[in-house]
């Protein structure tokens, strides 16, 4: 007779067996061991015939072999019924915290044999759901930029089948449909959010290239929600067959506005392209049809600050390419040979040279790596001067003149580097943050051009010419934005312009002041919500008011001039909001200041000015993502994504942006500033 486990029936009495007494298996023994297996919390024993009993599931009532005469089936198959989720009832109710098995566990570091245990009925159960599995695969592909065709790769198929044999692997078409469905669901949610925003929307445009000579315009929207929080969302990816044409940007903008029903709500555009005059004129002609031109379009088109900084940095490095090349060769000599690196470290320790930067070669695709290479090398100039110049691998000893030029280059690249670093913060910055960054660069470069040092003068002249073009195009927007910061208002504009332009600064301050007042007047004159038509033109009947009277038109009363007077008086009263704001004292300059939060608290005090501030502070200064701020090469769409349908490509790229966890408090400009006022 086979030996039974603790949870099986006890062995029959040996004495009865010896005398040949027939044992009735249907009659339970008077003494029975207590069943220890946890499966008996989910099964009960049912006698189905002489000597035959079956285990029945308490949930689905399905029966399983248990004992037949002297043969006992055991409990392993009963455990599988619960543990593997094959019980139909458990599978259907997996979200209802039904029966769920514990996973096998073992004692860490021990020698005991691990025991299999199972969760109780009160534990959460995670069964297999094919639809959820498909959703997770599509989400994984979106979040990590995987190829859609990976679901058909043999290695991935084998991995999934071993992980879950019951899952029928999806095809490329199926996962493509899941990704697009996720996109449409998220887009509907974002569409409702955009429809509910009280102000206008600003767009930034980033043009990507491809090896197929096609262009891809990435359009990102910036807007302030009803709770005065600033948001940044990628809205569209528009393919342009002729990206260099004068109409390409205008077509992309029009497509975005139509797709999101934002006609009439566009406030500004920030572009990383240098548009031709024809391109700008085409853009200005396209938008006023449904979008009013604020300040005659002076705020409409802005340049990307990150692209400007990268272009200037490239110009500076190119001007000093001989010096940079010498430093690069010396760093290469140290870092590409283990023996050279060991000798270099020995020299550093012997000379006790402190350094905060690690020495490494730069990447030509990111200008900040060249700046950091120069900075690290400059800190270790004493060590480089002690290298063995007789080594044939060491090309040239670095003279003091070379190091002097390196220090000059570092000084002016640092201006660009510090400002670009602000653009890499994960928090979406309001526009007022960047006025100080811009006027500081303009001031320092203007001073450097007049230097008596020929190297400094020639280097910074090229840099200043490029940045001056950006400054003249964007200083109006930046200045108005900083005036909307109650810590600075016009005072910082007056101070900075006097530093940059000297006695002529008053003229430029006047231009900014007039621009702010003109912009405010345009906000005062913005059309109010449509007035209800009280006259029933079809019937010629005038509806009654709540008191039983009849509404009279202006023509009936001859009060048209009176209405004009009321509008003028209201306009005059509203205009005083700006003057009142400018005359009030500045707020203390705290480092962490939520400028949008301040306007939210003061929107009742400044109803019109707060609307103007909300739109101005939303204007983006950068078209690039935080990971692309230092790029010196334009982004290029890879061959695989170019092969996808445009709808699929847009779904993948936009949904990834929407699914990212964006900080809730995006309106805070948490930038530490020190102003020499």
NUVEXLUM-302499 format. One record per residue (C-alpha): x, y, z; residue in three letters; residue number from 1. Coordinates in steps of 0.02 Angstrom, whole numbers, plus 50000, padded with zeros to 5 digits. Layout:
east; north; up; type; seq
X; Y; Z; ALA; NUM
...
END
This chain:
east; north; up; type; seq
50000; 50000; 50000; UNK; 1
50066; 50172; 49954; UNK; 2
50116; 50288; 50095; UNK; 3
49994; 50431; 50116; UNK; 4
50032; 50614; 50153; UNK; 5
49969; 50701; 50308; UNK; 6
49823; 50774; 50214; UNK; 7
49761; 50603; 50148; UNK; 8
49650; 50476; 50235; UNK; 9
49734; 50382; 50381; UNK; 10
49794; 50203; 50353; UNK; 11
49663; 50069; 50398; UNK; 12
49681; 49968; 50559; UNK; 13
49809; 49828; 50532; UNK; 14
49714; 49707; 50642; UNK; 15
49559; 49721; 50534; UNK; 16
49664; 49694; 50380; UNK; 17
49743; 49535; 50452; UNK; 18
49578; 49452; 50486; UNK; 19
49513; 49499; 50313; UNK; 20
49380; 49616; 50377; UNK; 21
49306; 49721; 50237; UNK; 22
49330; 49907; 50266; UNK; 23
49191; 50021; 50207; UNK; 24
49278; 50172; 50129; UNK; 25
49117; 50270; 50138; UNK; 26
49117; 50263; 50326; UNK; 27
49239; 50390; 50396; UNK; 28
49355; 50326; 50531; UNK; 29
49320; 50375; 50708; UNK; 30
49492; 50456; 50726; UNK; 31
49564; 50559; 50582; UNK; 32
49717; 50665; 50568; UNK; 33
49684; 50849; 50545; UNK; 34
49713; 50902; 50366; UNK; 35
49855; 51028; 50363; UNK; 36
49857; 51080; 50180; UNK; 37
49782; 51251; 50148; UNK; 38
49692; 51185; 49994; UNK; 39
49557; 51117; 50109; UNK; 40
49503; 51297; 50139; UNK; 41
49447; 51294; 49957; UNK; 42
49393; 51111; 49935; UNK; 43
49280; 50988; 50021; UNK; 44
49270; 50797; 50007; UNK; 45
49120; 50718; 49922; UNK; 46
49085; 50531; 49921; UNK; 47
49030; 50476; 49748; UNK; 48
49029; 50287; 49769; UNK; 49
49096; 50137; 49862; UNK; 50
49278; 50174; 49900; UNK; 51
49281; 50327; 49789; UNK; 52
49289; 50506; 49847; UNK; 53
49321; 50669; 49750; UNK; 54
49379; 50842; 49801; UNK; 55
49259; 50980; 49751; UNK; 56
49304; 51165; 49732; UNK; 57
49197; 51272; 49848; UNK; 58
49201; 51413; 49721; UNK; 59
49166; 51337; 49550; UNK; 60
49101; 51166; 49610; UNK; 61
49219; 51076; 49492; UNK; 62
49271; 50904; 49558; UNK; 63
49442; 50822; 49554; UNK; 64
49506; 50647; 49587; UNK; 65
49554; 50620; 49768; UNK; 66
49543; 50437; 49824; UNK; 67
49483; 50275; 49747; UNK; 68
49505; 50125; 49859; UNK; 69
49685; 50119; 49913; UNK; 70
49742; 50242; 49778; UNK; 71
49754; 50423; 49832; UNK; 72
49779; 50564; 49706; UNK; 73
49855; 50687; 49829; UNK; 74
49833; 50877; 49827; UNK; 75
49956; 50942; 49697; UNK; 76
49824; 50959; 49562; UNK; 77
49709; 51045; 49686; UNK; 78
49844; 51171; 49725; UNK; 79
49868; 51206; 49541; UNK; 80
49683; 51241; 49521; UNK; 81
49698; 51382; 49647; UNK; 82
49879; 51437; 49621; UNK; 83
49877; 51449; 49431; UNK; 84
49714; 51542; 49419; UNK; 85
49626; 51407; 49317; UNK; 86
49472; 51416; 49426; UNK; 87
49347; 51511; 49316; UNK; 88
49273; 51603; 49463; UNK; 89
49442; 51660; 49527; UNK; 90
49493; 51717; 49353; UNK; 91
49335; 51821; 49329; UNK; 92
49351; 51901; 49498; UNK; 93
49538; 51935; 49500; UNK; 94
49505; 52120; 49535; UNK; 95
49391; 52078; 49680; UNK; 96
49528; 52017; 49797; UNK; 97
49480; 51834; 49777; UNK; 98
49588; 51680; 49804; UNK; 99
49769; 51713; 49767; UNK; 100
49918; 51599; 49791; UNK; 101
50077; 51645; 49879; UNK; 102
50230; 51626; 49773; UNK; 103
50353; 51496; 49826; UNK; 104
50476; 51562; 49952; UNK; 105
50633; 51501; 50035; UNK; 106
50739; 51553; 50180; UNK; 107
50875; 51671; 50123; UNK; 108
51044; 51599; 50155; UNK; 109
50975; 51444; 50243; UNK; 110
50983; 51260; 50204; UNK; 111
50803; 51218; 50238; UNK; 112
50699; 51153; 50094; UNK; 113
50580; 51291; 50038; UNK; 114
50398; 51257; 50074; UNK; 115
50260; 51308; 49954; UNK; 116
50129; 51416; 50035; UNK; 117
49972; 51497; 49969; UNK; 118
49884; 51658; 50006; UNK; 119
49722; 51661; 50100; UNK; 120
49558; 51713; 50023; UNK; 121
49579; 51891; 50089; UNK; 122
49737; 51923; 49986; UNK; 123
49737; 52013; 49818; UNK; 124
49746; 51899; 49667; UNK; 125
49829; 51946; 49504; UNK; 126
49773; 51826; 49371; UNK; 127
49812; 51827; 49187; UNK; 128
49717; 51956; 49083; UNK; 129
49762; 51952; 48896; UNK; 130
49692; 52127; 48864; UNK; 131
49794; 52200; 49006; UNK; 132
49947; 52109; 48939; UNK; 133
49924; 52189; 48768; UNK; 134
49902; 52360; 48847; UNK; 135
50062; 52340; 48946; UNK; 136
50159; 52292; 48790; UNK; 137
50099; 52444; 48693; UNK; 138
50135; 52558; 48840; UNK; 139
50311; 52484; 48856; UNK; 140
50343; 52517; 48671; UNK; 141
50282; 52697; 48686; UNK; 142
50378; 52740; 48844; UNK; 143
50546; 52667; 48788; UNK; 144
50543; 52702; 48600; UNK; 145
50549; 52517; 48556; UNK; 146
50513; 52459; 48379; UNK; 147
50335; 52404; 48350; UNK; 148
50400; 52253; 48256; UNK; 149
50482; 52187; 48413; UNK; 150
50322; 52091; 48450; UNK; 151
50364; 51982; 48300; UNK; 152
50548; 51957; 48341; UNK; 153
50581; 51772; 48383; UNK; 154
50679; 51811; 48540; UNK; 155
50541; 51921; 48613; UNK; 156
50406; 51797; 48563; UNK; 157
50501; 51655; 48648; UNK; 158
50526; 51760; 48805; UNK; 159
50341; 51803; 48819; UNK; 160
50285; 51624; 48786; UNK; 161
50397; 51559; 48925; UNK; 162
50335; 51695; 49039; UNK; 163
50151; 51665; 49003; UNK; 164
50112; 51514; 48891; UNK; 165
49927; 51557; 48884; UNK; 166
49959; 51724; 48797; UNK; 167
49935; 51725; 48608; UNK; 168
50070; 51844; 48547; UNK; 169
50004; 52001; 48461; UNK; 170
50053; 52051; 48285; UNK; 171
50128; 52214; 48224; UNK; 172
49958; 52275; 48164; UNK; 173
49878; 52234; 48330; UNK; 174
50007; 52324; 48436; UNK; 175
50003; 52471; 48316; UNK; 176
49816; 52481; 48343; UNK; 177
49839; 52474; 48532; UNK; 178
49965; 52617; 48526; UNK; 179
49851; 52725; 48420; UNK; 180
49704; 52685; 48534; UNK; 181
49806; 52741; 48685; UNK; 182
49851; 52900; 48592; UNK; 183
49669; 52940; 48549; UNK; 184
49615; 52911; 48729; UNK; 185
49750; 53026; 48798; UNK; 186
49719; 53155; 48663; UNK; 187
49535; 53166; 48707; UNK; 188
49582; 53199; 48887; UNK; 189
49706; 53334; 48839; UNK; 190
49583; 53411; 48717; UNK; 191
49460; 53440; 48858; UNK; 192
49596; 53519; 48964; UNK; 193
49645; 53639; 48825; UNK; 194
49465; 53686; 48790; UNK; 195
49447; 53735; 48973; UNK; 196
49599; 53850; 48984; UNK; 197
49549; 54031; 49016; UNK; 198
49690; 54113; 48917; UNK; 199
49783; 54088; 48756; UNK; 200
49910; 53960; 48701; UNK; 201
50090; 53980; 48645; UNK; 202
50178; 53863; 48526; UNK; 203
50359; 53813; 48503; UNK; 204
50417; 53731; 48341; UNK; 205
50566; 53615; 48327; UNK; 206
50613; 53554; 48154; UNK; 207
50691; 53381; 48137; UNK; 208
50775; 53319; 47980; UNK; 209
50788; 53146; 47901; UNK; 210
50897; 53061; 47773; UNK; 211
50747; 53062; 47657; UNK; 212
50753; 53253; 47643; UNK; 213
50587; 53260; 47735; UNK; 214
50560; 53377; 47881; UNK; 215
50464; 53340; 48041; UNK; 216
50397; 53487; 48138; UNK; 217
50369; 53456; 48324; UNK; 218
50240; 53577; 48392; UNK; 219
50231; 53598; 48581; UNK; 220
50095; 53696; 48669; UNK; 221
50117; 53802; 48826; UNK; 222
49965; 53856; 48923; UNK; 223
49905; 53904; 49097; UNK; 224
49758; 53805; 49166; UNK; 225
49616; 53869; 49274; UNK; 226
49721; 53844; 49430; UNK; 227
49859; 53954; 49358; UNK; 228
49978; 53809; 49329; UNK; 229
50091; 53813; 49177; UNK; 230
50091; 53659; 49066; UNK; 231
50198; 53603; 48920; UNK; 232
50126; 53470; 48803; UNK; 233
50185; 53404; 48636; UNK; 234
50034; 53424; 48521; UNK; 235
50082; 53371; 48345; UNK; 236
50216; 53299; 48233; UNK; 237
50188; 53368; 48059; UNK; 238
50285; 53302; 47910; UNK; 239
50342; 53434; 47785; UNK; 240
50400; 53368; 47616; UNK; 241
50490; 53533; 47582; UNK; 242
50551; 53594; 47752; UNK; 243
50654; 53737; 47679; UNK; 244
50507; 53815; 47589; UNK; 245
50435; 53981; 47648; UNK; 246
50265; 53900; 47680; UNK; 247
50323; 53748; 47781; UNK; 248
50312; 53827; 47954; UNK; 249
50148; 53912; 47917; UNK; 250
50072; 53749; 47857; UNK; 251
50127; 53658; 48014; UNK; 252
50055; 53793; 48128; UNK; 253
49890; 53796; 48034; UNK; 254
49876; 53606; 48045; UNK; 255
49905; 53611; 48233; UNK; 256
49778; 53749; 48264; UNK; 257
49647; 53658; 48161; UNK; 258
49681; 53489; 48241; UNK; 259
49658; 53557; 48418; UNK; 260
49522; 53686; 48377; UNK; 261
49633; 53828; 48437; UNK; 262
49597; 53954; 48300; UNK; 263
49586; 54125; 48380; UNK; 264
49683; 54073; 48536; UNK; 265
49863; 54076; 48475; UNK; 266
49972; 54205; 48565; UNK; 267
50152; 54175; 48509; UNK; 268
50269; 54062; 48413; UNK; 269
50447; 54016; 48461; UNK; 270
50547; 53943; 48317; UNK; 271
50720; 53867; 48305; UNK; 272
50733; 53912; 48121; UNK; 273
50794; 54072; 48043; UNK; 274
50646; 54115; 47934; UNK; 275
50665; 54215; 47776; UNK; 276
50569; 54377; 47758; UNK; 277
50449; 54287; 47642; UNK; 278
50425; 54150; 47773; UNK; 279
50387; 54277; 47910; UNK; 280
50268; 54372; 47798; UNK; 281
50180; 54211; 47751; UNK; 282
50160; 54167; 47934; UNK; 283
50095; 54339; 47982; UNK; 284
49971; 54335; 47838; UNK; 285
49907; 54163; 47886; UNK; 286
49871; 54192; 48070; UNK; 287
49771; 54356; 48079; UNK; 288
49624; 54272; 47992; UNK; 289
49568; 54202; 48159; UNK; 290
49709; 54256; 48276; UNK; 291
49723; 54441; 48323; UNK; 292
49898; 54512; 48305; UNK; 293
49950; 54579; 48475; UNK; 294
50065; 54731; 48462; UNK; 295
50055; 54718; 48273; UNK; 296
50137; 54547; 48281; UNK; 297
50294; 54602; 48375; UNK; 298
50269; 54461; 48501; UNK; 299
50216; 54332; 48374; UNK; 300
50380; 54255; 48316; UNK; 301
50524; 54227; 48437; UNK; 302
50690; 54137; 48422; UNK; 303
50746; 53986; 48520; UNK; 304
50869; 54036; 48656; UNK; 305
50951; 53864; 48663; UNK; 306
50985; 53863; 48475; UNK; 307
51056; 54039; 48489; UNK; 308
51174; 53990; 48631; UNK; 309
51232; 53834; 48538; UNK; 310
51265; 53934; 48381; UNK; 311
51367; 54063; 48477; UNK; 312
51465; 53927; 48568; UNK; 313
51506; 53843; 48403; UNK; 314
51563; 54010; 48334; UNK; 315
51679; 54039; 48482; UNK; 316
51752; 53863; 48476; UNK; 317
51780; 53879; 48290; UNK; 318
51870; 54045; 48314; UNK; 319
51985; 53961; 48440; UNK; 320
51992; 53791; 48353; UNK; 321
52182; 53786; 48355; UNK; 322
52189; 53811; 48542; UNK; 323
52047; 53689; 48572; UNK; 324
52134; 53561; 48461; UNK; 325
52292; 53570; 48565; UNK; 326
52196; 53541; 48726; UNK; 327
52100; 53398; 48646; UNK; 328
52261; 53312; 48590; UNK; 329
52336; 53328; 48765; UNK; 330
52180; 53257; 48847; UNK; 331
52177; 53117; 48720; UNK; 332
52359; 53076; 48762; UNK; 333
52313; 53056; 48946; UNK; 334
52145; 52970; 48936; UNK; 335
52171; 52844; 48796; UNK; 336
52322; 52756; 48873; UNK; 337
52316; 52669; 49041; UNK; 338
52502; 52697; 49072; UNK; 339
52489; 52881; 49027; UNK; 340
52340; 52902; 49142; UNK; 341
52433; 52820; 49286; UNK; 342
52583; 52936; 49263; UNK; 343
52467; 53086; 49253; UNK; 344
52382; 53038; 49417; UNK; 345
52550; 53013; 49500; UNK; 346
52604; 53188; 49446; UNK; 347
52440; 53260; 49508; UNK; 348
52461; 53181; 49679; UNK; 349
52643; 53233; 49692; UNK; 350
52603; 53413; 49645; UNK; 351
52448; 53410; 49756; UNK; 352
52343; 53494; 49622; UNK; 353
52159; 53508; 49674; UNK; 354
52029; 53478; 49540; UNK; 355
51840; 53468; 49540; UNK; 356
51816; 53406; 49363; UNK; 357
51857; 53238; 49287; UNK; 358
51964; 53240; 49131; UNK; 359
51880; 53166; 48978; UNK; 360
51869; 53193; 48791; UNK; 361
51728; 53299; 48722; UNK; 362
51589; 53255; 48602; UNK; 363
51574; 53362; 48446; UNK; 364
51385; 53341; 48455; UNK; 365
51370; 53432; 48623; UNK; 366
51463; 53595; 48651; UNK; 367
51451; 53585; 48840; UNK; 368
51567; 53434; 48839; UNK; 369
51702; 53540; 48755; UNK; 370
51676; 53676; 48884; UNK; 371
51692; 53549; 49025; UNK; 372
51848; 53473; 48945; UNK; 373
51930; 53645; 48936; UNK; 374
51879; 53683; 49115; UNK; 375
51949; 53518; 49182; UNK; 376
52111; 53539; 49083; UNK; 377
52133; 53717; 49146; UNK; 378
52122; 53657; 49326; UNK; 379
52261; 53532; 49288; UNK; 380
52375; 53646; 49187; UNK; 381
52517; 53622; 49311; UNK; 382
52510; 53435; 49287; UNK; 383
52508; 53451; 49097; UNK; 384
52661; 53562; 49105; UNK; 385
52758; 53422; 49191; UNK; 386
52720; 53288; 49062; UNK; 387
52865; 53207; 48971; UNK; 388
52878; 53304; 48809; UNK; 389
53005; 53181; 48740; UNK; 390
52870; 53049; 48722; UNK; 391
52834; 53036; 48535; UNK; 392
52649; 53011; 48572; UNK; 393
52641; 53181; 48657; UNK; 394
52622; 53300; 48512; UNK; 395
52659; 53470; 48586; UNK; 396
52691; 53552; 48753; UNK; 397
52559; 53681; 48800; UNK; 398
52628; 53856; 48819; UNK; 399
52568; 53988; 48940; UNK; 400
52490; 54083; 48795; UNK; 401
52383; 53931; 48754; UNK; 402
52323; 53919; 48933; UNK; 403
52285; 54105; 48935; UNK; 404
52175; 54084; 48782; UNK; 405
52092; 53933; 48862; UNK; 406
52049; 54035; 49017; UNK; 407
51976; 54174; 48907; UNK; 408
51873; 54048; 48811; UNK; 409
51809; 53970; 48973; UNK; 410
51758; 54142; 49040; UNK; 411
51642; 54181; 48895; UNK; 412
51579; 54004; 48868; UNK; 413
51528; 54004; 49050; UNK; 414
51405; 54145; 49015; UNK; 415
51319; 54034; 48887; UNK; 416
51336; 53876; 48991; UNK; 417
51254; 53950; 49147; UNK; 418
51105; 54013; 49048; UNK; 419
51086; 53851; 48950; UNK; 420
51089; 53754; 49114; UNK; 421
50933; 53848; 49171; UNK; 422
50846; 53780; 49016; UNK; 423
50883; 53600; 49068; UNK; 424
50779; 53606; 49228; UNK; 425
50631; 53486; 49229; UNK; 426
50514; 53623; 49291; UNK; 427
50433; 53726; 49153; UNK; 428
50501; 53902; 49175; UNK; 429
50398; 54060; 49156; UNK; 430
50464; 54191; 49034; UNK; 431
50517; 54317; 49166; UNK; 432
50657; 54201; 49220; UNK; 433
50762; 54235; 49066; UNK; 434
50772; 54424; 49056; UNK; 435
50912; 54428; 49182; UNK; 436
51004; 54287; 49092; UNK; 437
50992; 54376; 48925; UNK; 438
51040; 54553; 48977; UNK; 439
51189; 54485; 49075; UNK; 440
51258; 54402; 48918; UNK; 441
51223; 54557; 48813; UNK; 442
51313; 54668; 48938; UNK; 443
51468; 54559; 48959; UNK; 444
51491; 54530; 48773; UNK; 445
51468; 54715; 48736; UNK; 446
51604; 54757; 48861; UNK; 447
51721; 54622; 48798; UNK; 448
51716; 54685; 48619; UNK; 449
51800; 54846; 48677; UNK; 450
51942; 54749; 48761; UNK; 451
52121; 54795; 48718; UNK; 452
52168; 54612; 48713; UNK; 453
52159; 54564; 48527; UNK; 454
52112; 54383; 48564; UNK; 455
51971; 54434; 48682; UNK; 456
51908; 54566; 48562; UNK; 457
51909; 54454; 48407; UNK; 458
51831; 54308; 48500; UNK; 459
51688; 54405; 48579; UNK; 460
51652; 54511; 48426; UNK; 461
51583; 54361; 48335; UNK; 462
51487; 54305; 48489; UNK; 463
51415; 54478; 48520; UNK; 464
51354; 54499; 48342; UNK; 465
51254; 54339; 48350; UNK; 466
51181; 54371; 48522; UNK; 467
51140; 54553; 48482; UNK; 468
51026; 54491; 48344; UNK; 469
50934; 54380; 48468; UNK; 470
50927; 54520; 48597; UNK; 471
50849; 54644; 48476; UNK; 472
50718; 54518; 48420; UNK; 473
50669; 54456; 48593; UNK; 474
50711; 54590; 48722; UNK; 475
50535; 54665; 48708; UNK; 476
50454; 54500; 48756; UNK; 477
50580; 54466; 48894; UNK; 478
50567; 54643; 48962; UNK; 479
50377; 54643; 48968; UNK; 480
50383; 54474; 49054; UNK; 481
50501; 54535; 49190; UNK; 482
50390; 54688; 49216; UNK; 483
50252; 54562; 49257; UNK; 484
50363; 54501; 49400; UNK; 485
50314; 54607; 49553; UNK; 486
50491; 54588; 49622; UNK; 487
50565; 54692; 49479; UNK; 488
50435; 54780; 49369; UNK; 489
50511; 54923; 49268; UNK; 490
50654; 54949; 49390; UNK; 491
50757; 54804; 49326; UNK; 492
50726; 54858; 49145; UNK; 493
50786; 55034; 49185; UNK; 494
50939; 54969; 49277; UNK; 495
50992; 54841; 49146; UNK; 496
50967; 54957; 48997; UNK; 497
51070; 55093; 49080; UNK; 498
51211; 54966; 49101; UNK; 499
51201; 54906; 48922; UNK; 500
51167; 55069; 48829; UNK; 501
51229; 55201; 48949; UNK; 502
51143; 55369; 48922; UNK; 503
51046; 55298; 48774; UNK; 504
50962; 55174; 48892; UNK; 505
50823; 55299; 48927; UNK; 506
50768; 55287; 48746; UNK; 507
50755; 55098; 48754; UNK; 508
50664; 55104; 48921; UNK; 509
50536; 55220; 48843; UNK; 510
50508; 55096; 48701; UNK; 511
50475; 54956; 48827; UNK; 512
50359; 55066; 48930; UNK; 513
50258; 55118; 48778; UNK; 514
50249; 54937; 48720; UNK; 515
50180; 54879; 48888; UNK; 516
50047; 55015; 48892; UNK; 517
49997; 54982; 48711; UNK; 518
49983; 54796; 48747; UNK; 519
49878; 54831; 48901; UNK; 520
49762; 54943; 48800; UNK; 521
49737; 54802; 48676; UNK; 522
49686; 54686; 48818; UNK; 523
49564; 54816; 48881; UNK; 524
49489; 54827; 48707; UNK; 525
49475; 54640; 48681; UNK; 526
49296; 54592; 48637; UNK; 527
49184; 54539; 48779; UNK; 528
49077; 54381; 48770; UNK; 529
48934; 54398; 48643; UNK; 530
48786; 54499; 48707; UNK; 531
48620; 54404; 48699; UNK; 532
48502; 54457; 48562; UNK; 533
48346; 54513; 48653; UNK; 534
48249; 54556; 48496; UNK; 535
48157; 54414; 48412; UNK; 536
48182; 54469; 48233; UNK; 537
48065; 54339; 48160; UNK; 538
47916; 54389; 48269; UNK; 539
47962; 54569; 48300; UNK; 540
47920; 54541; 48485; UNK; 541
48028; 54611; 48623; UNK; 542
48045; 54490; 48768; UNK; 543
48001; 54544; 48942; UNK; 544
48123; 54560; 49086; UNK; 545
48100; 54486; 49258; UNK; 546
47987; 54629; 49310; UNK; 547
47870; 54613; 49164; UNK; 548
47947; 54758; 49069; UNK; 549
48010; 54757; 48891; UNK; 550
48193; 54772; 48839; UNK; 551
48225; 54923; 48729; UNK; 552
48362; 54938; 48600; UNK; 553
48487; 55081; 48593; UNK; 554
48397; 55149; 48441; UNK; 555
48236; 55157; 48541; UNK; 556
48315; 55262; 48677; UNK; 557
48441; 55359; 48574; UNK; 558
48580; 55309; 48696; UNK; 559
48712; 55250; 48575; UNK; 560
48824; 55395; 48624; UNK; 561
48793; 55352; 48806; UNK; 562
48855; 55174; 48778; UNK; 563
49013; 55243; 48697; UNK; 564
49038; 55354; 48848; UNK; 565
49020; 55207; 48967; UNK; 566
49145; 55104; 48867; UNK; 567
49270; 55246; 48867; UNK; 568
49249; 55273; 49054; UNK; 569
49269; 55088; 49088; UNK; 570
49423; 55083; 48978; UNK; 571
49499; 55231; 49069; UNK; 572
49466; 55148; 49236; UNK; 573
49541; 54983; 49177; UNK; 574
49695; 55069; 49109; UNK; 575
49737; 55129; 49283; UNK; 576
49770; 54948; 49334; UNK; 577
49940; 54950; 49249; UNK; 578
49993; 55118; 49321; UNK; 579
49935; 55066; 49494; UNK; 580
50034; 54905; 49481; UNK; 581
50192; 54993; 49423; UNK; 582
50181; 55125; 49559; UNK; 583
50168; 55001; 49701; UNK; 584
50324; 54948; 49795; UNK; 585
50426; 54799; 49738; UNK; 586
50406; 54634; 49828; UNK; 587
50556; 54563; 49921; UNK; 588
50671; 54464; 49805; UNK; 589
50647; 54287; 49870; UNK; 590
50733; 54149; 49773; UNK; 591
50583; 54035; 49760; UNK; 592
50441; 54140; 49695; UNK; 593
50284; 54078; 49607; UNK; 594
50245; 54223; 49492; UNK; 595
50089; 54141; 49420; UNK; 596
50030; 54103; 49596; UNK; 597
50050; 54287; 49640; UNK; 598
49942; 54339; 49493; UNK; 599
49814; 54209; 49541; UNK; 600
49799; 54289; 49713; UNK; 601
49787; 54464; 49637; UNK; 602
49675; 54429; 49488; UNK; 603
49528; 54518; 49570; UNK; 604
49634; 54671; 49605; UNK; 605
49704; 54673; 49427; UNK; 606
49572; 54584; 49321; UNK; 607
49636; 54643; 49151; UNK; 608
49820; 54652; 49193; UNK; 609
49817; 54475; 49263; UNK; 610
49752; 54409; 49096; UNK; 611
49893; 54498; 49006; UNK; 612
50022; 54431; 49131; UNK; 613
49955; 54254; 49112; UNK; 614
49984; 54256; 48924; UNK; 615
50151; 54346; 48928; UNK; 616
50226; 54232; 49060; UNK; 617
50179; 54079; 48957; UNK; 618
50286; 54124; 48805; UNK; 619
50423; 53990; 48789; UNK; 620
50602; 54043; 48754; UNK; 621
50662; 53871; 48702; UNK; 622
50598; 53745; 48574; UNK; 623
50706; 53600; 48631; UNK; 624
50691; 53467; 48764; UNK; 625
50803; 53471; 48916; UNK; 626
50913; 53335; 48841; UNK; 627
50945; 53434; 48681; UNK; 628
50990; 53607; 48748; UNK; 629
51177; 53585; 48715; UNK; 630
51161; 53498; 48546; UNK; 631
51263; 53563; 48402; UNK; 632
51180; 53450; 48273; UNK; 633
51000; 53452; 48224; UNK; 634
50888; 53310; 48280; UNK; 635
50861; 53180; 48146; UNK; 636
50717; 53057; 48130; UNK; 637
50784; 52880; 48121; UNK; 638
50750; 52768; 47973; UNK; 639
50631; 52653; 48065; UNK; 640
50514; 52792; 48120; UNK; 641
50520; 52868; 47948; UNK; 642
50453; 52702; 47882; UNK; 643
50298; 52711; 47993; UNK; 644
50136; 52794; 47945; UNK; 645
50133; 52975; 48001; UNK; 646
49980; 52941; 48111; UNK; 647
50074; 52802; 48201; UNK; 648
50231; 52906; 48220; UNK; 649
50133; 53050; 48293; UNK; 650
50041; 52934; 48411; UNK; 651
50203; 52858; 48477; UNK; 652
50294; 53023; 48502; UNK; 653
50151; 53125; 48574; UNK; 654
50086; 52989; 48690; UNK; 655
50259; 52964; 48764; UNK; 656
50263; 53149; 48808; UNK; 657
50088; 53143; 48885; UNK; 658
50124; 52988; 48988; UNK; 659
50278; 53062; 49069; UNK; 660
50252; 53114; 49248; UNK; 661
50250; 53303; 49242; UNK; 662
50275; 53395; 49407; UNK; 663
50112; 53471; 49465; UNK; 664
50187; 53635; 49519; UNK; 665
50252; 53680; 49347; UNK; 666
50218; 53865; 49362; UNK; 667
50354; 53896; 49490; UNK; 668
50511; 53978; 49426; UNK; 669
50629; 53904; 49554; UNK; 670
50786; 53990; 49495; UNK; 671
50909; 54071; 49613; UNK; 672
50955; 54246; 49555; UNK; 673
51068; 54380; 49621; UNK; 674
51039; 54552; 49548; UNK; 675
51164; 54693; 49568; UNK; 676
51033; 54822; 49612; UNK; 677
END
